[in-house]
């Protein structure tokens, strides 16, 4: 058989056919890419979480437990550690938590004192820093419970006596309580301004949160006066007592950051003007007072760590948003002066769609502050410090079952939170969905734990108003121009 010899014309025809085919393929690809971009720009439906374990989890998970019988808040095999209240969670439940074989961080708080009758006689020895059993029995004198104020005043006075005997009254001066509340919840300062500044009161005439009713009576939580050296020692020993009760060296400290109401009469004012500045901490301006308060807390943290067998400390109260300049300054102080005194910070996240829950539009600031959270997560990562996010139902008067149901399985709200955390996360980032303490029913069984995104393939980056971050499973897309969390999307 003779081999066919192609003429020049035939070769040219073949070449033209190949070129036309290539052009068609190229055009088809452009249509495809345009379609993908259209999806990327217009996609707004929530992808329903589905069972798929082909990818691993990049986020790490923990639990917060302030009640018994909550079930598995996070799938047990994913839990890295648990924060819990040993004063509320019964011993039987604590034993169950121990079976997780993960780190347990007991809860403690020492910055406020209130009037509520919650100190039962049986639990008093767990709370006492200085009082012995005989003194506790005399304090209760046949009563089943007493107010926190009565108990703490007695406990701190006993500690003060010990400190004066050891170090002298010059180092630990006498003090009064410092504030009173009438039956309507109105607060009165009972000492001159210099007494608060010099640390010769136990509390400041400033309260945390609003009035809460208990058995028909109002009560508020007074802030402890950290200018008082006895109060600072009491704070340290309160945490050490908790460590002793639980037999470990892990501790979670609530309200560990400065509260705006300590310094500024108008909480939502970005820059506290002199006319609206309180001076209970010092005569100085807002910044000076923040630094003084941060210095007191830094000392307390360092002593807890030193006396608590190099205790590992988690702090709650990280800045709500970049606009909270007072907490930004406070956190900068701790980072620059006490970075070795803590091991993690917790951000209690509230990204509500309903603006009426918090005046001032917290949601808009928070979900769009990507650079702020990324910056702190990366700074803390360099120091091997954990950054914790806890998504929680709101604890305000506006809480309803309908709002609480936003936290139930497979809701778009929870899925959007899931994506937002993945947008800002690094490998030092931990996540929890915790129940609200006022609701009996737990928040459990989230499908999102069966919807891992795998590992990030890039850092988050911004193009115009839109943030992108590619994971093994797909890409997170978040246009922040609306300021709404429900603008976040995921494209598989």
C-alpha positions, 0 to 999 in steps of 0.5 A: 500500500502506498503511503498517502502524501498530503498536499500543501492545501490539505495540510492547510485545511487540517490546520484551519480545523485545529484552529477553529476547534481551539477557538470553540474550546476557548470560548466555551471556557470563557463562558464557563468562567463567566458563569462561575464568576456570576455564581461567585458574585450572586450566590446567596443561598445557604449551603445546607450542612451535610455529612461529609468527613472527607475533609478535616477540621481546621478550627479547634473546639472547646466547651463552656459548661455552667450547668449540669446535664447538658449532653454533648455540646460538641462531639466528644472526639473533637473537644480539646478542653472544657471551661466549667463552674465547679460551684454550679456543676455537681461533682457527678457531672464533673466526674463525667467531664473528667472522662473526656480526658481533656484539660478542665479549666474551672471558672472564677471571677473576682472583680465584682460583688453583689447582694444576691443570696446565693451563698449556701452554708454547705458551699461556703467552705468552697468560696472562703479564702480566709474564714475557717469552719468555726468562723463560717458557722458563726457568720451563718448563725443558723441561717441557710444562706447569706448575701455575697456582700456579707460573706465577702466583707467578712472574708476580706476583713479576715484576710486584711487582719492577717496581712496587717499582722504580717506586713503592717497597716501602712502596706494594707490600710483600713477601708470601708465598703464604699457604696450603698444601694436603695430599694430602687437600685439607686447607688450612692457613694459613701466615701470621698473621691480620694478614698477610692483613688487611695484604695481605702474602700472595698468597692467602687460606686459603679455597677456591672450590668443593670438591676436584677430582681431576686425574690422581689428585691433589686440587686446590682454587682459592685466593682471591687476597688483594685486600688485596694491592696487587700482586694488585689490579694483577695483576687489572687487567693480566690483564683488559688482557692479554685485551683486547690479545689480542683487539684490542677493548675488551669484557670479561667478568669471571667471579666478579666478586661476593663469595663467602660463604666469604670471610667466613662459615664456614657458607655457608648461614647468612643472618646470619653470627654473630660465632662463624662470621665469618672475619676474613681481610679485616679485623677488622670484621664481615660488612658491613665486610668486604663493603664492603672487598672491594667497594671493591677490586673497584670499583677494579679495574673502574674501572682496567680501564675507564680503561686499556682504552679505556673498556672495556665490562665484563660482570660475572658473579655477580649475587646468587642470591636476595634472601636472599643478604644479602651479595651484595645489600649488595655489589651496592648498594655497586657501584650506589652507588659504581661504577655507571659501572664496568660495563655489564652483570651476568649471573645464572647461573640454576639453577631445578632441580626436584630440590632435592637439587642444592643444599641450602637450597632455592635454587629456592624462593627464586629463582623466587618472588623476582619483586620482587627481580629486577624491582627490579634489572632496572628500576634497571639499565635506568635506567642503561642497564645490561644484565641477563643471564640464562644458563640452564645445566645444573647443574655438580655431582656430581649431574649426569646425562644425564637432568638434562641432557636437561631442557635439550633441545628442547621440554621443559616445563622449558625452556618454563617457564624461557622464561615466567619470564624473560618475566615479569620481563623489560624491554628491557635483559634478555638470555637464553641457554641455555648448555652445561655445560662438562663435557658434550661434546654441545652444547645446541642447536635450541630450539623456543622461539626459534620461539615469540615472545610479542610485546611486553608489554602491561603490567607484571607485577602480583600478585593474592594469590599469583599473578603475571600479565603480558599479552603480545601472544600471551597471558598468563603466569600464575604462582602462587608458593604452591608455590614450584615453577617448573612452576606457571607457565602461559601462556594464549593 
